Amino acid sequence: MTLMMSVTSKCFAGGIGCGIAGFLTNPADVIKVRNQQFTDAKYHSFRTTSTTIFKEEGIRGFYKGAAASVLRECTYSSLRMGLYEPIKSQYAMFFHDDGNSPIVKWFSAFTSGAIGSAIFNPIDVVKVRFQSQLPNAPPPYSSLFNAFHTIYTEMGLQGLYIGTSATVTRAAFLTSAQLGSYDVIKNNIFVQMFGFDKEANTTHFSASIIASVITTTAANPADVVKTRVMNDPNATIGGPSKHLMHIWKMNGVSGFMKGWTASYLRIGPHTVISLVLIEKVRQIIGMSSY
């Protein structure tokens, strides 16, 4: 298999696994975005937010932004999952490592996440705008195409890449904590230390469960900042650094963990579903697991 075919196959497996996971966990993503964006009582917690959405918008409310969410997973996540191993090989050569070092794995995942999110930030902007729509407010855009066209017409490329620094930061930490930690837990600990079967479903599932908790905690602060920035197109507060300071002044450390439960109920299942599916797709198309 050529390098191009290998990378394409890895991206394909990543896109399939993450696309399915993104659709299934979209309700928790909507709850998380509302929880992080709005401060009034009915969006105060995971329970009150989910109850409010169900009462005011019904089941459909939980699937706002689903199309953009799946598109994002099939592009951004496809790239971050597919580029991880090629990047890891390059870092291993640079650092004269065999690719088994946890530092190399975390740094490789950090890089692949940053690259994927930087390229596909416009899809993330549209997704957050759709998911932030309140029940009595008119839809922000009539379709995905209209969303991209409207934002570009009104603000140019700058509008489509609003919040890029926050998005890249979140994606880099998330991918490092998710895929990098999964690789470390699965191979460095489970397989090498305890003799688990590298290709077994139980190994994949167990490693992904632990990685999901690490992922949510590592990504949540940047996720809160990203949500606030993307819903502040006129820069009322300012850029990511201004939003960061605003959150710190208003809520302290707890402000950066706002929406953690909703984040975990999205990132947790998403991490487990996507990683287990990606490993299965890789096996089906004749590739080894991570």
Number of C-alpha atoms within 10 A of each C-alpha: 7 7 9 9 10 14 19 16 20 25 24 22 28 29 27 20 28 29 22 17 24 30 20 18 21 22 24 24 28 28 31 30 24 27 30 27 22 14 11 8 10 17 23 16 21 22 14 15 22 22 16 17 22 14 12 12 14 13 12 10 21 20 20 22 26 21 16 23 26 23 21 25 25 22 21 28 30 24 25 29 26 23 23 27 19 16 18 24 16 15 18 18 12 9 10 9 14 12 18 14 13 16 14 21 27 24 21 29 31 26 22 27 29 25 18 23 27 19 15 22 21 23 23 26 26 24 24 24 20 23 26 24 17 15 14 8 8 9 15 16 16 10 15 17 10 12 21 19 14 17 20 16 11 10 13 13 13 13 19 23 22 24 26 24 20 26 27 24 22 25 29 29 25 28 28 30 27 30 28 25 26 29 25 21 22 26 22 16 14 19 16 13 11 11 10 15 15 17 15 12 14 13 18 25 19 16 23 29 17 18 25 26 16 19 26 26 17 20 25 23 23 24 27 26 28 31 25 24 29 27 17 16 16 10 14 11 15 14 20 23 14 15 20 21 14 16 19 14 11 10 13 12 12 13 19 21 21 22 27 24 19 26 26 22 20 24 26 23 19 25 28 23 21 24 28 21 22 24 21 21 21 18 14 11 11 10 15 13 17 17
